[in-house]
Amino acid sequence: MPFFVFYIYLAMVSDSLKLEKLPSWLKRPIGNSRQLADMQRIIKTNHLHTICEEARCPNRAECYSQGTATFLLLGNICTRSCAFCQVDKGKSPLPLDPMEPEQITRAIELLSLRYVVLTSVARDDLHDGGASRYAEVIRSIRNFDSNIQIEVLTPDFWNGQNAYSQQKESIAQIVELLPACYNHNIETVERLQGPVRRGARYDRSLRVLSLVKELDSSVATKSGLMLGHGETVEEIIETLRDLRSVGCDRITLGQYMRPGMDYLPVKKYWDPEEFDYLGQVAISLGFAHVRSGPLVRSSYHAAS
């Protein structure tokens, strides 16, 4: 190999290693390991999936200690192939588990949860995208304890079959049950939707949030962005404006952290001061609830 080619190769490897080395503000203690192990045991024993565990969220110990958890509905195989997400992908997920609503409710009882977030994989193989399962789980939880607050974090319910009418019908099934908050993440700026969110689109995500408000303006809506894919400050602010234009009430801004070498590399680690600035911009644009920081995730401090 010619020397100059070898030098370029070494520079590329060096740059890659720099990106993979986490800055100090992204390192945090795991917290109460005993409590974390107890929660994980209950989740496993009840054959449940949580996005906390599937995505190895850095905040899961903190959230568990505050009586909050995010359950992953519809199995753990996603029909989409987003380049940032470490949830397993596949075109032929397993059939829905009829015991899932009961199992989640039982886990909520065992874990003494007071605020629950329900999310799911995308299920483009299902006519309604799995919206009816969300409704079943919400009803099951409320039959157990109507005082438990339930937030939903849904996919876009777009599968190409009677797409617009079916999307609205799916969302309506959930909105009519009046969740504490309806969350749908736009994930990144418009320019980067293609490489980051395979199978999703910017305008469809905005439409989800718009439809929630159209169906019931009293339901709080939320969205989130992962920073670090190469977006600019100007693009982030434009995205925040677009979200406010469809009535989005709440926003989370967090740092993308590469799950492994098979996923998109991190283009930039945004520092805490930059997150503080963007949080202030979000407040100035009228968001009622803003969480902005390197370790912030969709459900971080969701109950507060």
ZADO-1210 file (C-alpha; in nm, 4 decimals, padded with zeros to 6 digits):
<atoms>
<atom x="00.0000" y="00.0000" z="00.0000" code="MET" pos="1"/>
<atom x="00.1481" y="00.3413" z="-00.0965" code="PRO" pos="2"/>
<atom x="00.2417" y="00.5518" z="00.2038" code="PHE" pos="3"/>
<atom x="-00.0038" y="00.8352" z="00.1302" code="PHE" pos="4"/>
<atom x="-00.2931" y="00.5854" z="00.0987" code="VAL" pos="5"/>
<atom x="-00.1904" y="00.4238" z="00.4264" code="PHE" pos="6"/>
<atom x="-00.1733" y="00.7673" z="00.5906" code="TYR" pos="7"/>
<atom x="-00.5276" y="00.8530" z="00.4744" code="ILE" pos="8"/>
<atom x="-00.6484" y="00.5147" z="00.6026" code="TYR" pos="9"/>
<atom x="-00.4930" y="00.5782" z="00.9449" code="LEU" pos="10"/>
<atom x="-00.6542" y="00.9237" z="00.9574" code="ALA" pos="11"/>
<atom x="-00.9960" y="00.7751" z="00.8795" code="MET" pos="12"/>
<atom x="-00.9560" y="00.5093" z="01.1472" code="VAL" pos="13"/>
<atom x="-00.8389" y="00.7712" z="01.3943" code="SER" pos="14"/>
<atom x="-01.1419" y="00.9918" z="01.3214" code="ASP" pos="15"/>
<atom x="-01.3722" y="00.6920" z="01.3649" code="SER" pos="16"/>
<atom x="-01.2194" y="00.6060" z="01.7011" code="LEU" pos="17"/>
<atom x="-01.2553" y="00.9653" z="01.8152" code="LYS" pos="18"/>
<atom x="-01.6261" y="00.9530" z="01.7327" code="LEU" pos="19"/>
<atom x="-01.6693" y="00.6300" z="01.9271" code="GLU" pos="20"/>
<atom x="-01.5017" y="00.7648" z="02.2407" code="LYS" pos="21"/>
<atom x="-01.7728" y="00.9091" z="02.4620" code="LEU" pos="22"/>
<atom x="-01.7204" y="01.2541" z="02.6120" code="PRO" pos="23"/>
<atom x="-01.7337" y="01.2821" z="02.9894" code="SER" pos="24"/>
<atom x="-02.0863" y="01.4245" z="03.0005" code="TRP" pos="25"/>
<atom x="-02.2285" y="01.1057" z="02.8457" code="LEU" pos="26"/>
<atom x="-02.0910" y="00.8805" z="03.1183" code="LYS" pos="27"/>
<atom x="-02.3050" y="00.8212" z="03.4230" code="ARG" pos="28"/>
<atom x="-02.3213" y="00.5641" z="03.7058" code="PRO" pos="29"/>
<atom x="-02.5709" y="00.2819" z="03.6570" code="ILE" pos="30"/>
<atom x="-02.7395" y="00.3661" z="03.9875" code="GLY" pos="31"/>
<atom x="-02.8863" y="00.1099" z="04.2269" code="ASN" pos="32"/>
<atom x="-02.7739" y="-00.2157" z="04.0657" code="SER" pos="33"/>
<atom x="-02.9851" y="-00.4275" z="04.3020" code="ARG" pos="34"/>
<atom x="-03.3016" y="-00.2383" z="04.2134" code="GLN" pos="35"/>
<atom x="-03.2151" y="-00.2549" z="03.8438" code="LEU" pos="36"/>
<atom x="-03.1628" y="-00.6320" z="03.8664" code="ALA" pos="37"/>
<atom x="-03.4951" y="-00.6764" z="04.0486" code="ASP" pos="38"/>
<atom x="-03.6806" y="-00.4816" z="03.7802" code="MET" pos="39"/>
<atom x="-03.5115" y="-00.6768" z="03.5027" code="GLN" pos="40"/>
<atom x="-03.6041" y="-01.0051" z="03.6713" code="ARG" pos="41"/>
<atom x="-03.9728" y="-00.9116" z="03.6932" code="ILE" pos="42"/>
<atom x="-03.9768" y="-00.7994" z="03.3289" code="ILE" pos="43"/>
<atom x="-03.8113" y="-01.1217" z="03.2130" code="LYS" pos="44"/>
<atom x="-04.0292" y="-01.3478" z="03.4319" code="THR" pos="45"/>
<atom x="-04.3437" y="-01.1933" z="03.2834" code="ASN" pos="46"/>
<atom x="-04.2147" y="-01.2370" z="02.9261" code="HIS" pos="47"/>
<atom x="-04.2303" y="-00.8639" z="02.8622" code="LEU" pos="48"/>
<atom x="-04.0336" y="-00.6284" z="02.6437" code="HIS" pos="49"/>
<atom x="-03.9401" y="-00.2751" z="02.7460" code="THR" pos="50"/>
<atom x="-03.7674" y="-00.0204" z="02.5307" code="ILE" pos="51"/>
<atom x="-03.5658" y="00.0598" z="02.8441" code="CYS" pos="52"/>
<atom x="-03.3945" y="-00.2786" z="02.8137" code="GLU" pos="53"/>
<atom x="-03.4126" y="-00.3352" z="02.4359" code="GLU" pos="54"/>
<atom x="-03.2364" y="-00.0019" z="02.3759" code="ALA" pos="55"/>
<atom x="-03.0251" y="-00.0239" z="02.6944" code="ARG" pos="56"/>
<atom x="-03.1364" y="00.3257" z="02.7914" code="CYS" pos="57"/>
<atom x="-02.8783" y="00.4998" z="03.0143" code="PRO" pos="58"/>
<atom x="-03.1576" y="00.6373" z="03.2343" code="ASN" pos="59"/>
<atom x="-03.3463" y="00.3157" z="03.3079" code="ARG" pos="60"/>
<atom x="-03.2283" y="00.2792" z="03.6683" code="ALA" pos="61"/>
<atom x="-03.3323" y="00.6365" z="03.7440" code="GLU" pos="62"/>
<atom x="-03.6728" y="00.5950" z="03.5801" code="CYS" pos="63"/>
<atom x="-03.7372" y="00.2617" z="03.7551" code="TYR" pos="64"/>
<atom x="-03.6597" y="00.4236" z="04.0904" code="SER" pos="65"/>
<atom x="-03.9200" y="00.6929" z="04.0158" code="GLN" pos="66"/>
<atom x="-04.1924" y="00.4396" z="03.9334" code="GLY" pos="67"/>
<atom x="-04.1787" y="00.4854" z="03.5554" code="THR" pos="68"/>
<atom x="-04.1143" y="00.2323" z="03.2781" code="ALA" pos="69"/>
<atom x="-04.1688" y="00.2137" z="02.9025" code="THR" pos="70"/>
<atom x="-04.3223" y="-00.1092" z="02.7742" code="PHE" pos="71"/>
<atom x="-04.2616" y="-00.2279" z="02.4190" code="LEU" pos="72"/>
<atom x="-04.5814" y="-00.3646" z="02.2636" code="LEU" pos="73"/>
<atom x="-04.6400" y="-00.5877" z="01.9600" code="LEU" pos="74"/>
<atom x="-04.3347" y="-00.8074" z="02.0143" code="GLY" pos="75"/>
<atom x="-03.9694" y="-00.7147" z="01.9697" code="ASN" pos="76"/>
<atom x="-03.9328" y="-00.7465" z="01.5906" code="ILE" pos="77"/>
<atom x="-03.9774" y="-00.4223" z="01.3942" code="CYS" pos="78"/>
<atom x="-04.0805" y="-00.4188" z="01.0284" code="THR" pos="79"/>
<atom x="-03.8865" y="-00.0960" z="00.9697" code="ARG" pos="80"/>
<atom x="-03.5080" y="-00.0749" z="00.9476" code="SER" pos="81"/>
<atom x="-03.4124" y="00.2605" z="01.0962" code="CYS" pos="82"/>
<atom x="-03.0364" y="00.2985" z="01.0893" code="ALA" pos="83"/>
<atom x="-03.0050" y="00.4252" z="01.4480" code="PHE" pos="84"/>
<atom x="-03.2235" y="00.1747" z="01.6324" code="CYS" pos="85"/>
<atom x="-03.1001" y="-00.1496" z="01.7888" code="GLN" pos="86"/>
<atom x="-03.4414" y="-00.3149" z="01.8202" code="VAL" pos="87"/>
<atom x="-03.4415" y="-00.6330" z="01.6094" code="ASP" pos="88"/>
<atom x="-03.5737" y="-00.6009" z="01.2545" code="LYS" pos="89"/>
<atom x="-03.7634" y="-00.8425" z="01.0312" code="GLY" pos="90"/>
<atom x="-04.0427" y="-00.8689" z="00.7753" code="LYS" pos="91"/>
<atom x="-04.2228" y="-01.1557" z="00.9506" code="SER" pos="92"/>
<atom x="-04.2765" y="-01.0732" z="01.3194" code="PRO" pos="93"/>
<atom x="-04.4425" y="-01.3266" z="01.5460" code="LEU" pos="94"/>
<atom x="-04.8230" y="-01.3195" z="01.5911" code="PRO" pos="95"/>
<atom x="-04.9503" y="-01.0926" z="01.8662" code="LEU" pos="96"/>
<atom x="-04.9491" y="-01.2465" z="02.2121" code="ASP" pos="97"/>
<atom x="-05.3111" y="-01.2498" z="02.3381" code="PRO" pos="98"/>
<atom x="-05.1817" y="-01.2396" z="02.6962" code="MET" pos="99"/>
<atom x="-04.9800" y="-00.9213" z="02.6449" code="GLU" pos="100"/>
<atom x="-05.2336" y="-00.6764" z="02.8006" code="PRO" pos="101"/>
<atom x="-05.2716" y="-00.8970" z="03.1080" code="GLU" pos="102"/>
<atom x="-04.8962" y="-00.9508" z="03.1433" code="GLN" pos="103"/>
<atom x="-04.8195" y="-00.5780" z="03.1221" code="ILE" pos="104"/>
<atom x="-05.0877" y="-00.4986" z="03.3776" code="THR" pos="105"/>
<atom x="-04.9502" y="-00.7642" z="03.6106" code="ARG" pos="106"/>
<atom x="-04.5993" y="-00.6220" z="03.5760" code="ALA" pos="107"/>
<atom x="-04.7274" y="-00.2726" z="03.6544" code="ILE" pos="108"/>
<atom x="-04.8772" y="-00.4106" z="03.9736" code="GLU" pos="109"/>
<atom x="-04.5571" y="-00.5915" z="04.0733" code="LEU" pos="110"/>
<atom x="-04.3413" y="-00.2886" z="03.9950" code="LEU" pos="111"/>
<atom x="-04.5788" y="-00.0445" z="04.1677" code="SER" pos="112"/>
<atom x="-04.5672" y="00.1881" z="03.8679" code="LEU" pos="113"/>
<atom x="-04.7679" y="00.5116" z="03.8721" code="ARG" pos="114"/>
<atom x="-04.6745" y="00.6440" z="03.5270" code="TYR" pos="115"/>
<atom x="-04.6484" y="00.4103" z="03.2312" code="VAL" pos="116"/>
<atom x="-04.5274" y="00.4762" z="02.8784" code="VAL" pos="117"/>
<atom x="-04.6502" y="00.2405" z="02.6065" code="LEU" pos="118"/>
<atom x="-04.4462" y="00.2246" z="02.2886" code="THR" pos="119"/>
<atom x="-04.4035" y="-00.0391" z="02.0193" code="SER" pos="120"/>
<atom x="-04.2146" y="-00.1637" z="01.7226" code="VAL" pos="121"/>
<atom x="-04.3584" y="-00.0706" z="01.3826" code="ALA" pos="122"/>
<atom x="-04.5910" y="-00.3428" z="01.2567" code="ARG" pos="123"/>
<atom x="-04.6580" y="-00.2682" z="00.8914" code="ASP" pos="124"/>
<atom x="-04.7885" y="-00.6238" z="00.8567" code="ASP" pos="125"/>
<atom x="-05.0973" y="-00.5387" z="01.0654" code="LEU" pos="126"/>
<atom x="-05.3960" y="-00.3619" z="00.9102" code="HIS" pos="127"/>
<atom x="-05.4147" y="-00.0971" z="01.1831" code="ASP" pos="128"/>
<atom x="-05.0426" y="-00.1005" z="01.2619" code="GLY" pos="129"/>
<atom x="-05.1179" y="-00.2389" z="01.6071" code="GLY" pos="130"/>
<atom x="-05.3318" y="00.0521" z="01.7298" code="ALA" pos="131"/>
<atom x="-05.6011" y="-00.1814" z="01.8624" code="SER" pos="132"/>
<atom x="-05.3410" y="-00.3500" z="02.0848" code="ARG" pos="133"/>
<atom x="-05.2507" y="-00.0125" z="02.2354" code="TYR" pos="134"/>
<atom x="-05.6208" y="00.0340" z="02.3133" code="ALA" pos="135"/>
<atom x="-05.6463" y="-00.3129" z="02.4702" code="GLU" pos="136"/>
<atom x="-05.3479" y="-00.2498" z="02.6967" code="VAL" pos="137"/>
<atom x="-05.4738" y="00.0934" z="02.8043" code="ILE" pos="138"/>
<atom x="-05.8131" y="-00.0534" z="02.8963" code="ARG" pos="139"/>
<atom x="-05.6507" y="-00.3388" z="03.0863" code="SER" pos="140"/>
<atom x="-05.4344" y="-00.1008" z="03.2913" code="ILE" pos="141"/>
<atom x="-05.7287" y="00.1245" z="03.3705" code="ARG" pos="142"/>
<atom x="-05.9414" y="-00.1688" z="03.4748" code="ASN" pos="143"/>
<atom x="-05.6698" y="-00.2481" z="03.7280" code="PHE" pos="144"/>
<atom x="-05.6150" y="00.1109" z="03.8455" code="ASP" pos="145"/>
<atom x="-05.7734" y="00.4110" z="03.6765" code="SER" pos="146"/>
<atom x="-05.5315" y="00.6474" z="03.8536" code="ASN" pos="147"/>
<atom x="-05.2248" y="00.5220" z="03.6662" code="ILE" pos="148"/>
<atom x="-05.1153" y="00.7784" z="03.4086" code="GLN" pos="149"/>
<atom x="-05.0513" y="00.6386" z="03.0602" code="ILE" pos="150"/>
<atom x="-04.8412" y="00.8040" z="02.7915" code="GLU" pos="151"/>
<atom x="-04.8161" y="00.6553" z="02.4422" code="VAL" pos="152"/>
<atom x="-04.5209" y="00.6736" z="02.2033" code="LEU" pos="153"/>
<atom x="-04.6511" y="00.5353" z="01.8748" code="THR" pos="154"/>
<atom x="-04.5177" y="00.4677" z="01.5268" code="PRO" pos="155"/>
<atom x="-04.6817" y="00.6539" z="01.2373" code="ASP" pos="156"/>
<atom x="-04.9341" y="00.3715" z="01.1657" code="PHE" pos="157"/>
<atom x="-04.8616" y="00.4022" z="00.7933" code="TRP" pos="158"/>
<atom x="-04.8526" y="00.0765" z="00.5993" code="ASN" pos="159"/>
<atom x="-04.9548" y="00.1852" z="00.2511" code="GLY" pos="160"/>
<atom x="-05.2995" y="00.0197" z="00.2685" code="GLN" pos="161"/>
<atom x="-05.5731" y="00.2875" z="00.2621" code="ASN" pos="162"/>
<atom x="-05.2933" y="00.4846" z="00.4195" code="ALA" pos="163"/>
<atom x="-05.4443" y="00.8237" z="00.5058" code="TYR" pos="164"/>
<atom x="-05.7832" y="00.6990" z="00.6222" code="SER" pos="165"/>
<atom x="-05.6334" y="00.4031" z="00.8103" code="GLN" pos="166"/>
<atom x="-05.3705" y="00.6207" z="00.9776" code="GLN" pos="167"/>
<atom x="-05.6402" y="00.8519" z="01.1130" code="LYS" pos="168"/>
<atom x="-05.8568" y="00.5602" z="01.2256" code="GLU" pos="169"/>
<atom x="-05.5626" y="00.4004" z="01.4067" code="SER" pos="170"/>
<atom x="-05.4701" y="00.7198" z="01.5869" code="ILE" pos="171"/>
<atom x="-05.8354" y="00.7819" z="01.6769" code="ALA" pos="172"/>
<atom x="-05.8554" y="00.4460" z="01.8582" code="GLN" pos="173"/>
<atom x="-05.5918" y="00.5696" z="02.0998" code="ILE" pos="174"/>
<atom x="-05.6877" y="00.9363" z="02.1261" code="VAL" pos="175"/>
<atom x="-06.0445" y="00.8511" z="02.2296" code="GLU" pos="176"/>
<atom x="-05.8996" y="00.6841" z="02.5417" code="LEU" pos="177"/>
<atom x="-05.7415" y="01.0166" z="02.6439" code="LEU" pos="178"/>
<atom x="-05.3797" y="00.9231" z="02.7174" code="PRO" pos="179"/>
<atom x="-05.1865" y="01.1593" z="02.9441" code="ALA" pos="180"/>
<atom x="-04.9662" y="01.2407" z="02.6452" code="CYS" pos="181"/>
<atom x="-04.9447" y="01.1284" z="02.2817" code="TYR" pos="182"/>
<atom x="-04.5813" y="01.1089" z="02.1695" code="ASN" pos="183"/>
<atom x="-04.4518" y="01.0485" z="01.8192" code="HIS" pos="184"/>
<atom x="-04.0850" y="01.1131" z="01.7531" code="ASN" pos="185"/>
<atom x="-03.9770" y="01.2939" z="01.4392" code="ILE" pos="186"/>
<atom x="-03.6206" y="01.1811" z="01.5332" code="GLU" pos="187"/>
<atom x="-03.4182" y="01.4103" z="01.3057" code="THR" pos="188"/>
<atom x="-03.4342" y="01.7083" z="01.0731" code="VAL" pos="189"/>
<atom x="-03.6056" y="01.6884" z="00.7352" code="GLU" pos="190"/>
<atom x="-03.2843" y="01.6628" z="00.5295" code="ARG" pos="191"/>
<atom x="-03.1672" y="01.3530" z="00.7194" code="LEU" pos="192"/>
<atom x="-03.4933" y="01.1577" z="00.7352" code="GLN" pos="193"/>
<atom x="-03.3975" y="00.9216" z="00.4503" code="GLY" pos="194"/>
<atom x="-03.0693" y="00.7818" z="00.5851" code="PRO" pos="195"/>
<atom x="-03.1793" y="00.7879" z="00.9510" code="VAL" pos="196"/>
<atom x="-03.5474" y="00.6781" z="00.9433" code="ARG" pos="197"/>
<atom x="-03.5872" y="00.4197" z="00.6702" code="ARG" pos="198"/>
<atom x="-03.9560" y="00.3745" z="00.5933" code="GLY" pos="199"/>
<atom x="-04.0663" y="00.6946" z="00.7670" code="ALA" pos="200"/>
<atom x="-04.1160" y="01.0477" z="00.6387" code="ARG" pos="201"/>
<atom x="-04.1019" y="01.3931" z="00.7890" code="TYR" pos="202"/>
<atom x="-04.4454" y="01.5019" z="00.6644" code="ASP" pos="203"/>
<atom x="-04.6094" y="01.1806" z="00.7875" code="ARG" pos="204"/>
<atom x="-04.4741" y="01.2352" z="01.1347" code="SER" pos="205"/>
<atom x="-04.5990" y="01.5916" z="01.1420" code="LEU" pos="206"/>
<atom x="-04.9372" y="01.4590" z="01.0270" code="ARG" pos="207"/>
<atom x="-04.9547" y="01.2152" z="01.3213" code="VAL" pos="208"/>
<atom x="-04.9194" y="01.5021" z="01.5686" code="LEU" pos="209"/>
<atom x="-05.1593" y="01.7189" z="01.3703" code="SER" pos="210"/>
<atom x="-05.4232" y="01.4438" z="01.3641" code="LEU" pos="211"/>
<atom x="-05.4079" y="01.4006" z="01.7409" code="VAL" pos="212"/>
<atom x="-05.4925" y="01.7681" z="01.7876" code="LYS" pos="213"/>
<atom x="-05.7608" y="01.7492" z="01.5177" code="GLU" pos="214"/>
<atom x="-05.9240" y="01.4555" z="01.6959" code="LEU" pos="215"/>
<atom x="-05.8984" y="01.6052" z="02.0459" code="ASP" pos="216"/>
<atom x="-05.7126" y="01.9280" z="02.1095" code="SER" pos="217"/>
<atom x="-05.7033" y="01.8577" z="02.4842" code="SER" pos="218"/>
<atom x="-05.4587" y="01.5676" z="02.4437" code="VAL" pos="219"/>
<atom x="-05.1004" y="01.6822" z="02.4992" code="ALA" pos="220"/>
<atom x="-04.8616" y="01.5938" z="02.2165" code="THR" pos="221"/>
<atom x="-04.4874" y="01.5386" z="02.2279" code="LYS" pos="222"/>
<atom x="-04.2033" y="01.4679" z="01.9886" code="SER" pos="223"/>
<atom x="-03.8298" y="01.4166" z="02.0098" code="GLY" pos="224"/>
<atom x="-03.5056" y="01.4598" z="01.8176" code="LEU" pos="225"/>
<atom x="-03.1748" y="01.2757" z="01.8411" code="MET" pos="226"/>
<atom x="-02.8847" y="01.5078" z="01.7745" code="LEU" pos="227"/>
<atom x="-02.5570" y="01.3925" z="01.6290" code="GLY" pos="228"/>
<atom x="-02.6452" y="01.2830" z="01.2748" code="HIS" pos="229"/>
<atom x="-02.4982" y="01.5897" z="01.1060" code="GLY" pos="230"/>
<atom x="-02.7805" y="01.8381" z="01.1542" code="GLU" pos="231"/>
<atom x="-02.7188" y="02.2107" z="01.1955" code="THR" pos="232"/>
<atom x="-02.8531" y="02.4462" z="01.4611" code="VAL" pos="233"/>
<atom x="-03.0610" y="02.6187" z="01.1945" code="GLU" pos="234"/>
<atom x="-03.2163" y="02.2870" z="01.0868" code="GLU" pos="235"/>
<atom x="-03.2986" y="02.1943" z="01.4464" code="ILE" pos="236"/>
<atom x="-03.4727" y="02.5270" z="01.5032" code="ILE" pos="237"/>
<atom x="-03.6663" y="02.4881" z="01.1785" code="GLU" pos="238"/>
<atom x="-03.7805" y="02.1443" z="01.2937" code="THR" pos="239"/>
<atom x="-03.8923" y="02.2898" z="01.6264" code="LEU" pos="240"/>
<atom x="-04.0931" y="02.5507" z="01.4382" code="ARG" pos="241"/>
<atom x="-04.2538" y="02.2825" z="01.2213" code="ASP" pos="242"/>
<atom x="-04.3526" y="02.0860" z="01.5312" code="LEU" pos="243"/>
<atom x="-04.5070" y="02.3928" z="01.6911" code="ARG" pos="244"/>
<atom x="-04.6976" y="02.4629" z="01.3688" code="SER" pos="245"/>
<atom x="-04.8944" y="02.1384" z="01.4216" code="VAL" pos="246"/>
<atom x="-04.9586" y="02.2143" z="01.7875" code="GLY" pos="247"/>
<atom x="-04.6875" y="01.9959" z="01.9433" code="CYS" pos="248"/>
<atom x="-04.6786" y="02.0816" z="02.3142" code="ASP" pos="249"/>
<atom x="-04.3701" y="01.9020" z="02.4421" code="ARG" pos="250"/>
<atom x="-04.0224" y="01.8292" z="02.3097" code="ILE" pos="251"/>
<atom x="-03.7227" y="01.6156" z="02.4036" code="THR" pos="252"/>
<atom x="-03.3740" y="01.6751" z="02.2650" code="LEU" pos="253"/>
<atom x="-03.1037" y="01.4165" z="02.3304" code="GLY" pos="254"/>
<atom x="-02.7727" y="01.2890" z="02.1970" code="GLN" pos="255"/>
<atom x="-02.7643" y="00.9960" z="01.9542" code="TYR" pos="256"/>
<atom x="-02.5285" y="00.7286" z="02.0851" code="MET" pos="257"/>
<atom x="-02.4202" y="00.4611" z="01.8392" code="ARG" pos="258"/>
<atom x="-02.5367" y="00.1171" z="01.9600" code="PRO" pos="259"/>
<atom x="-02.2695" y="-00.0697" z="01.7615" code="GLY" pos="260"/>
<atom x="-02.0563" y="-00.0658" z="01.4477" code="MET" pos="261"/>
<atom x="-02.3519" y="-00.1749" z="01.2297" code="ASP" pos="262"/>
<atom x="-02.5350" y="00.1506" z="01.2987" code="TYR" pos="263"/>
<atom x="-02.4935" y="00.5069" z="01.1783" code="LEU" pos="264"/>
<atom x="-02.1804" y="00.6708" z="01.3149" code="PRO" pos="265"/>
<atom x="-02.2061" y="00.9759" z="01.5389" code="VAL" pos="266"/>
<atom x="-02.1194" y="01.2895" z="01.3425" code="LYS" pos="267"/>
<atom x="-02.1077" y="01.5180" z="01.6460" code="LYS" pos="268"/>
<atom x="-02.1403" y="01.5045" z="02.0218" code="TYR" pos="269"/>
<atom x="-02.3356" y="01.8147" z="02.1185" code="TRP" pos="270"/>
<atom x="-02.2196" y="01.9543" z="02.4522" code="ASP" pos="271"/>
<atom x="-02.4464" y="02.0411" z="02.7488" code="PRO" pos="272"/>
<atom x="-02.4245" y="02.4159" z="02.6809" code="GLU" pos="273"/>
<atom x="-02.5545" y="02.3627" z="02.3267" code="GLU" pos="274"/>
<atom x="-02.8421" y="02.1563" z="02.4608" code="PHE" pos="275"/>
<atom x="-02.9195" y="02.4332" z="02.7115" code="ASP" pos="276"/>
<atom x="-02.9310" y="02.6855" z="02.4284" code="TYR" pos="277"/>
<atom x="-03.1625" y="02.4702" z="02.2161" code="LEU" pos="278"/>
<atom x="-03.3844" y="02.4109" z="02.5186" code="GLY" pos="279"/>
<atom x="-03.4190" y="02.7861" z="02.5639" code="GLN" pos="280"/>
<atom x="-03.5046" y="02.8249" z="02.1958" code="VAL" pos="281"/>
<atom x="-03.7761" y="02.5588" z="02.2341" code="ALA" pos="282"/>
<atom x="-03.9221" y="02.7437" z="02.5326" code="ILE" pos="283"/>
<atom x="-03.9216" y="03.0706" z="02.3358" code="SER" pos="284"/>
<atom x="-04.1137" y="02.8996" z="02.0555" code="LEU" pos="285"/>
<atom x="-04.3905" y="02.8058" z="02.2964" code="GLY" pos="286"/>
<atom x="-04.3268" y="02.4441" z="02.3963" code="PHE" pos="287"/>
<atom x="-04.4891" y="02.3909" z="02.7349" code="ALA" pos="288"/>
<atom x="-04.2582" y="02.1094" z="02.8439" code="HIS" pos="289"/>
<atom x="-03.8936" y="02.0918" z="02.7326" code="VAL" pos="290"/>
<atom x="-03.6282" y="01.8326" z="02.8143" code="ARG" pos="291"/>
<atom x="-03.2961" y="01.9065" z="02.6481" code="SER" pos="292"/>
<atom x="-02.9701" y="01.7368" z="02.7432" code="GLY" pos="293"/>
<atom x="-02.7197" y="01.4773" z="02.6200" code="PRO" pos="294"/>
<atom x="-02.8801" y="01.1857" z="02.8081" code="LEU" pos="295"/>
<atom x="-03.2424" y="01.2885" z="02.7550" code="VAL" pos="296"/>
<atom x="-03.4604" y="01.0233" z="02.5922" code="ARG" pos="297"/>
<atom x="-03.8258" y="01.0221" z="02.4820" code="SER" pos="298"/>
<atom x="-03.9622" y="00.9136" z="02.8182" code="SER" pos="299"/>
<atom x="-03.7080" y="01.0861" z="03.0422" code="TYR" pos="300"/>
<atom x="-03.8916" y="01.2377" z="03.3422" code="HIS" pos="301"/>
<atom x="-04.2116" y="01.1818" z="03.1445" code="ALA" pos="302"/>
<atom x="-04.4242" y="01.1976" z="03.4582" code="ALA" pos="303"/>
<atom x="-04.2985" y="01.5420" z="03.5644" code="SER" pos="304"/>
</atoms>
